[in-house]
Amino acid sequence: MYSFSERLRMFLIKIPWINNYINPVILEGDEMILLECEKTKFPKHYNEGVFAWMENRKICTTLEYHESKGGDPEVLHAWLKSKGKDPDFHPMKQS
C-alpha cells in the first residue's frame, strides 16, 4: 500500500510538464542501479553500481542478479557489508 504522498506523486508524474520536476515513486518490480557504493577496480570488465530491484517495498538483490547485469561481486559484497548484512558469498580477488 502506497502512502498518500506516493499516490499523489504517481498521479502527478503522468502530467508531462510536471514529470520534469517530480521524483518518481519506485514501484514494485522496478529495477535500479545504486551508485552510492565503492567503484569497481576493473571498469573495463564490470559495470558500475549495485544492481537491485524493488520487492515488498524493499530493495532486493542477489549475487546472481547483480552479476547478470554486469556488476562486480566485490562491489556488491562491500555494499552489503556497509548495510550491516553478512553476504553469503566471498568475492574472488582478480589478479
Residue pairs with C-beta under 8 A, 6 or more apart in sequence:
2 10
2 25
6 25
9 22
9 23
9 24
9 25
10 24
10 25
10 27
12 18
12 22
13 19
13 22
13 24
13 25
26 32
26 54
27 54
28 54
28 55
28 56
28 57
29 53
29 54
29 55
30 53
30 54
31 51
31 52
31 53
32 51
32 52
32 53
32 54
32 59
33 47
33 48
33 49
33 50
33 51
33 52
33 69
34 49
34 50
34 51
34 52
34 59
34 79
35 48
35 49
37 49
37 50
37 75
37 78
37 79
37 82
38 75
38 78
38 79
39 48
39 75
40 46
40 47
40 48
40 72
40 74
40 75
41 72
41 74
41 94
42 72
42 94
45 72
45 94
46 70
46 71
46 72
46 75
47 69
47 70
47 71
47 72
48 75
49 71
49 75
50 61
50 66
50 71
50 75
50 76
50 79
51 61
51 65
51 66
51 68
51 69
51 70
51 71
52 59
52 60
52 61
52 65
52 66
53 59
53 60
53 61
53 65
54 60
61 76
63 73
63 76
63 87
63 89
66 73
66 76
67 73
72 91
73 89
73 91
73 92
74 91
74 93
76 87
76 91
77 87
77 89
77 90
77 91
80 86
80 87
81 87
